[in-house]
Every structure is written in C-alpha cells, then in structure tokens.
Amino acid sequence: MTLTLPFDNSYARLPDRFYARQTAVPVRDPGLITVNAGLARSLGLDPEILSSAEAVTSFAGNATPGGAEPLAQAYAGHQFGGWSPQLGDGRALLLGEIVSPEGQRFDIQLKGSGPTPFSRRGDGRAWIGPVIREYIVSEAMAALGLPTTRALAAVTTGEPVWRETALPGAVLVRVAASHIRVGTFQYFAARQDTEALRLLTDHVIERHYPDAKTPLDLLDAVTAAQARLIAGWMSFGFIHGVMNTDNMAISGETIDYGPCAFMDAYHPQKVFSSIDQYGRYAYGNQPRIAVWNLAQFASCLLPLMGEEEPAIEAATAAINRFPELYEAEWLKRFRAKIGLATAEDGDAALIEALLTRMAEGGADFTRTFRGLSDDTAASEFADPKACGAWARDWRDRTAREADPVALMRAANPAFIPRNHRVEEAIQSAVKGDYSHFHRLNEILAHPFDDQPDAAEYRAAPTEEETVTRTFCGT
C-alpha cells in the first residue's frame, strides 16, 4: 500500500527549466523518529497515517507518495558574497504542495533524500545532527511566533553518512509556504531569461502577495516581510549563520537552519557558524545583509519594470525603505521586551543603553530580558551594579505604563533552544536515544510559560557546556 496525500502541485506546472524531475534514492532500513502531530492536523493530515510504515517508507525515499511529483528546484545565489550561477536543491526534493483547510498552500519537501543534478559532487544526504537541529530550532521559532519553515516528520535511513567519520543518516520532512528564494530569481536573471522571470514573478504574487499588482509591488512586499522577519530574529537573539541569497525565502519565512544559534551571552558581533570566519553574518550584521540580499532581488526584477533609469530609481527607493521599516519593527519588539506599550522619544536610547551594558557585562540575552519581569536581570551581569543607573531610568519609564510585567512576559521567552541542549539532543540521537530530543521539543512548544519542572532548561550553559561553533552538516 502506498501513502497518498492530497497534492496540488503548482510549481511542477511551471516550465521544465525551473527544476529537475527525479525520485528520491532508496535507503536500507527506514525508521521513524517522530511525526509532528499538531502541524499535521493543521495541514488537514492524519498523524496516524503519517506514522504508518507506508509513510515512513515514503519519507525516507523508498516510495513516491501518490499524487507527488518530486523535483529538485533550480536556483543560484551569492554565498558569503561570492557568486554561484548554479546551486539548486543538492540534497532535497519537493514532493508537492498541499492546501490546508484554511486555504493556504504549503510545500512538502524531503531534505537529505539523496543526490540530484544540483548536488555538485555531494552525497545528497543528511546525517542525524542537522535533521535534529533543524527540527528543534524551526519548531521553536514557530512557537516564538516568527515566520518559519516547519518540521513535519523526521526519519532514519539505516545507512551511515560520512562526515569525517560515519554517522547515522536521516531525512527531514519540511513544510514551507514555498521554497522560492532570492536565488531562484537570480538563476533566471543570470541567464537573461525574462520569460522565466515573469512566470516566476506571477507565480510568487499569486501564491504569497496577491495584493501586489506589479513587480515593484512585489519588491515592496518582500522588503516589508524581511524587515519584520529580521527584527523578530534580533528580538530573540537568533543568528541565522548563513544569510546567503539562496537562503532568503521570498515568502518572508526563516529557511535553511544550518549553523544557526540563539545567543547565550549577548554581543552584537557574535558568530557561531564555523564557516563564517570574518563575521559577515554576525548577529549585528543581519539587517545590513538583508538589505544587500534585497538589492540582489531588486536587480533581478529590473527587466520586468520598464525603462531602465526609472526602474532603477523605483527599485532603489523600495530598498531604501528597509531601514525605516526594520527600525520601526525593531523598536516595537524591544519596547515590549522592556515593558513599554506606549511610545516616547527616549525609548530607543533606553533600549540601546541596556544592550550596551549587556555586551560589556557578559549578560545572557534571554535571561536578562526575562529577568526584567521578576527583578532578577541584574544577576546576569558579571557586576550586578552595572545596570543600576539604567534600572532607575527604566523604572521611571515603566511607571507610566499600565501593565509592563504582563507585556514583558509575553515578549520575553523563558526557554529558547540553547546550543548546549540542542547538542545534547544530537549526541543522544546519534546513539539511538531520542528522549532528550522529545523533551526539548515539548518544553520549547511553550516558550513563554514558566514550566517549573523544566527549570534546568532555562539555565545558561556552564563554561564546560558552552557551544562556540555550529556546523552546516553538508
């Protein structure tokens, strides 16, 4: 019996040059790690069916689900500023699209399903570490309320993957509003394929931004979506780690959780990615990189925008709106983090003063902001007196607010996917023990709740537990 899902595959109806059609490469011995029952139900799918032997076989790549039209998407991109004219899905296959009961369209993708024509000599596989990391962090991001791809399921392959040593193989079943990236547009722009650019633009507008009427409207909408997304990242201390143009989703979702991390001790130049040697994608650089990526997107749309000089002027004006949009969203989020529902002129300076003291005092990002609501923030500083003067100004300011504590508790999570906890889950999973993985997911599903029985998961890492480098997994 074959798994059948209610696919309606709009991307597969685009011309053949948008993708390479192929099936996944079968594996030795598929096994289920988990199915995301809540996400499945929201998509109109039955978690029990998705946990069946037929589903596990399909998710591992040993069978093609009924209704699927598996394909690897073509795209290009700038990677750490260097241009790559052809990238594409090197270890992923888009099975197809389903429409949720609410009418929203979602991709269902296998990640780690074997080599494709875009693999560039890679094995197309994923070892269990990146699958566990992406599952945990993307689901935590969703619980924090930020746009993100989601994890529908994870399965093992029963085969080793070689990354310096043999490691257990796995496949992630990923859900996204779409997998269309800035790099998808760059792929066709580099080939001067205006017809494909127009088809892609129309597809994206219909799918993601139906109020947009022109390519310039699309640029405006994507710019605004990215401003909201990056401000959200910054408000939770999240570092994507590899903000290449092929990792920026046009939908405004967080995509491709490789060497990502949430900060422990705050510093604006914090980097975790083992491949970001010069800090291009450091925490504090993320808004600037978003502008750079959007400029590449804008350049792709120029051939669709009419006369050259007016098009360049209009696109430049659209990109130049990013700082204002971002700063407004950043200020709204950080006001809430310090308990401010109203706006006053000195608020930005008050927030920046706290962040400066946090960087100087080695204060934990998440624990400091959560601690403002229960008067424990000062204990996060190497010298608790370091924020004394700031705290007096802050209390004077919050005195003019109706309920600052409630606002702070709703804006500042008690729990984030701490790097050492994610690493703990990965190392246990390598040995076949998923208890840490399941427990961490359970806690992170309710990040703003106190959860007294999980108090140890709120703790910052000890010196021995601190994770300083994260890895992509390819």
N, C-alpha and C positions, 0 to 999 in steps of 0.2 A: 504494500500500500504506500502511496506517495503523498507527502504533505502538499496540500493545496491552499493557497492564500488568495484573497480577492484582489489581485493585482490589476492596475490600470496604468500602463507604462508610457507616460507621455514623452519622457526623454528618449526612449527607444524608437519613437516615431520621428525623431529628427534624422537628418541625413547620416549616412554611414561614416562620414569623416569626423563625426563627433565622438566616436568610440570604436572599440574593437569588441566584437561579439565573441564570447567564449564561455565555456563552463569551468567550474572550479576543478582543481586537481584533487582526486580522491586521496584519502588518508587511511592509515592502517586500522585504527581502532577508536572511533569517535566515542566520547563520553560527555555527559552533561555536567557543567559546573553550576549553572544557575539560569533561571528564566526570571525576568523582571515582570512579575505578575501585574503590578499596578500599571506599568506602561502598556503591557499587552492589552489589558482591559480598556484603557483609554483609546487604543487604536481599533477597538472592536474585535480583538482577537482573543481566543480562549487560551489561558495559560496552561491548562492541562494538555491541550493539543500540542502546544509549543514545547511541552516537556516530554512528549512521546518519543519513542525510538525512531519513528519516521522523521520527526522534526530534527532530532539530534543528527541523524544521518544527513539531512539536507543542509543544516547549518555548518556541518564540518566539510561539506563539499562533495559528498559521495553520491548525492542525488540532486536533481534540479526540481525545486518545488513546482507543482502545477500552476500555470499562469505566469511564471517567471520568464524573463528574457535577459539572462545575465550578460553584462557587458562591463568592460573597463573603460572609464571615461578618459578622454584625451585632455590634457592641459599643459601649459608651460609655466614659467614663473621665475621670479628673482629669488634666489636663495642666498641669504646673507649679502644681498646687494649684487650678486653675480647672476648674469642672465643665463637661463637654460631654456632653449627654444622648444624642447620636448621633454616633458616629465610624464604625467598621466598616472593612472592607478597601477602602481607596480606590484601591489600585494592585496588588492581589493577588487571585489566585483559587486556592482549594483545588480541585485536580483530583480528589483522592480519597485513599483510605487503602490501604496495603498491609500485609500481615502478614509479618514476617520469618521466616526458617527457625527462629528461636528462639521464635516465637510472640508477638513484640512488635509492636504496631500503630503505624504511622507515617503522618503526613500527607505528601503530596507537593503542594507549593504553587508557583505561579508568582508571582514578585514583579517588578512592572514590566510587567504584561500588558495595561495599558490601563484606561480609566475604568470605574467601577462606579457603582451608585446611591449609594454612600457616598463618592464622590470629592470632594464639596464644591468643585466648580469646578476641581479639579486635573486634570492631564492623564493621571494614572494610569500614567505612565511612569517609568522609571529611566534615568539616564544611566550610563555605564560606571563612573564613580568609586565610587558606593555599592555597586554589584554586586561590584567588585573588592575593596573594603574588607570587605564582609560575608563574602565567600568566604574571604579570608585570615584574618580575625580569628576567625570562627566555627570554622574548621578548626584554627587554633592553639589555641583554647580546648579543643576536643575532645582534642587531643594533650596538653594540660596535665592532662587528666583531670577537667575540670569539665563538669557537665551543660549542654548547649547544643543549639540548633538546628544543623543541618549544611547544607553546600552540596553538592548532588548534581551540579549542572552549571551552566554559565553560557553564554549565547549572545548574539550581537549581533543587532540588528534591521535594520541597514542604513538606519536613519532617524535624523535628528537629534532631540535633545531640547533644549528651550530652558530654560536656567538662566542668565539674564543674557546668555548667548551660546549658540550652537549647539554641542552636544556629542553624541558618539556614543551611541545608545541601546543598552540591553542588558536582558536578563531573567535573574534568578537563579532556579534551581530549588532550592527549600528543602525540607529534611526536618525534621520535628519530631515529638516524641511526641504533641503536638497543638498547635493554635494557640488554645486556650481560655485566656482571660485573666481577671484580676480584673474588667476592664471588661466582659467578656461577662456576668458575673453582675450588674454594675451596670446594664447595659442593661435587664434584665428587672425588677430591683428598682425602678428608677426608674418603671417602668410598672405597678408593683404586680401583676405577672403571676406570681402564686405558682405556678401550674401549670407555667409555663416554668422557674421556678427549681427546682422539684422534679425536672422532667425533666433539666435540666442537671446538677443535683447527682448524680442517679442515674447519668447518663452518665459523669461525671468519676470517681465512685467505682469504677464497673465498669472503666473504662479505665486509671486511674492508681493508685488506692488501694483495691484490692479487700478489704483487711483492715478498712477503715472500715465501720462499721455505721450511723452517724448523721451528720447534718450537722456536729455538734460534733466527731466523729472526723475528718471531712474537714478541718475548720479546724485541728485539732491536727496533722494530717499535712502540710498545706500550710505551716503555720508552721515545722515542723521542716525541711522541704525548703528553704524560703527561708533559714533560718538557716545551713544547710550551704552553700548557694549563695553567699550574700553573704560569708561567711567565706572561701570559696575565692577570690572576686574580690579581697578585701582582701589575701590572701596572695601574690597575683601582681601587685599594683599596678594592677589593672584598674579603669577608671572607665567605667561604662555610659553616662553622659551624659544620659540622658533616661528616668529611672525613673518615668514616668507609670503610672497603674494599668492603662492599656491596653497597657503594655509589660511587665507582670509575668505570666509564664505560670504557670498553676495547676499544671502538671506539675513545676515547680521547675527548668526549663531557662532558660538565658540566651536571650533573644529580642530581636529588633529591634536590630541593630547599626547604629545611625545615627552620631551624633557620638561614638562610643566611642574609647577610647585606653588604652594602657598607659603608665604614668608613666615618664619618664626620671628626672630629679632628684626626690627624694621631698619631698612636703609634704602634710600631711593636708587642706589646703583647695584642693588642685589641681583646676582645672576646665579642660576643653578645649572643651566644646561652645560653639559661637558663639551659641547661643540661651539659654544658662544664665547670664544677666547677673548674677544675685545669688548664685550658688553653691549653689542649692538641692540640686543633685545632685553636689556636690563629693565627692571620694574619701572623706573622713572622715565625710560625712553619710549614706552609703549604708545603714548599718544602721538609722539612725533613720527614713529614708524607707521602708525595708522594713516597719517597724512601722506606719507611717502607712498604707501601702497595705494591709497585712493587716487593719487596723481597718476599712477600707472593705469588704474582702471579708467580714469578720465581720458587718458591718451588713446585708449582702445575705442572709446565711443566717438572720438572726433570725426572719423569718416562718415558717421551717421548724422552729424549735427549741422550739415550745411556748409556755408562758406568758411574757409579756413580761419581767417582772423577773428570774425565774430564768434566762431565756435570755441577757439582758444580762450577768448576773453570770458565767455559764459562759463566754460569749464573751470577756469581759474577762479572765478568768483564763487562757484559752488564749493570748490575745495577750501577756499579761504574762509568759508563759513564754519568749518570744522572746529577751530579753536573756541569760538563763541558757544557753539552747541555743546561741545565737550565740557567747557568750564562751567556752564550752567548746570549740566547734569552732575558733574563732579561736586559742585558746591551744594546742590540739593541733597546728594547722598551723604556727604560729610557733615553737613548741618545736622541731618538726622542722627548721625553717629555720635554727635556730642549733645544731642537732646534739643535741637532747635527746629521748631516748626515754622517760625516766622523768620523774616529776613531783615538784617541790619547791616549797615555799611562795614562794620569791623569784623564780620564773621569770618571772611576768608583769612584775614590776618591771624585771627584767634586759632583757626584750624592749622594753619601753616606753623604757627609758634609751637603747637603741640607736637606736630610731626618732626620739627627740628629738634626738640628736646628728646623725642623718642629715638631718633637716629644717634644723637650724642650719648644717650644713656643706655643704649642697647636694649630698649624696651620691646617686649613681644607685641607685635601688631594686634593680633586678635584679642589677647588677654588684656591689653591696655584699654582698648575701646570698650570691651565688655565690662571691664572693671570700673569704668566711669559710673555705671548704674548702681554699683554696690560699694563704692568708696574703697576699692582695692587697687585702683590703677597705679598709685604711687609705688606700690610694692614691686612693680615690674621694672623699675629703674634701678640701675646699679647704685645710684644715690637717690633714695626716695624723696629727698628735699629738692631735687632738680626741677620738679614741676610745681613747687609750692606757689610761686608767684602766678604762674599760669592758672592754677586751680582757683585762685581767688578771683581772677578776672572771669573765668568760666562760670563760677557760681553766681557772680553778679549778673552775668548774661542770662543764665538759665532761670534766674529768679523771675524773669519776665515771661517765662513760658508756662503753659497750663499744666502739662504732664511730661516733663523731659525724660523721666525714668522709663515710662512706657515706650516712648519713642526710641530711646536708645536700645532697649531690649529687643525691639522689633527690627532694628537696623544692624545690630552687632551680634553675630553668631557666638554661641558658647563653644561650638565644635566646628572645626574645619578638618579636611583630610591632611593631617600633619604628615610630613615627609617620612618621619621615622615609623609612624603607624602604617603608612602605605607600604613601606619597605618590609615591615614585619609581616604584613599580609602576603606580600610577594614571596618572601623566603619560605613561609609556611606552605604556600601553594606549590612551590617547586617540589616540596616533599609530599604533596598529595593531601595536605591538611588545609581545608578552606574555612575553618572555624573563625580565624581572625578576619578573613575577607567578609564573611557573612555578618559578623558582629560589627565591624566598622561600617558597613553599608546600613545596617539597622540604626546605628547611632546618628549617622550623617543624614538620614532621611528626615530628621527633626532638629536641625542645627540651632534653632533659637530657643529650644526648650532646655531647662537646667539638667534634667536627667541625672539625678544624684547617684544612681547606680553605675554611672559611666564616668565618674569624676576624673578617673585617671586619664581619660582620653582628652580632657581639657588641658592637661599639663603640657608645658613646653618641654622639648627634649633636654635631657641631661647632655653634658659635653660629650659623653661616650655615644649617645644616641643620635647626635646631630648629623643630618644628611647635608652635605655641602655640594654634591653633584648628582644630577639626574641624567638619564640617558634615553635616547630615542628608541632603541630596540631593533633597528634595522642592521 
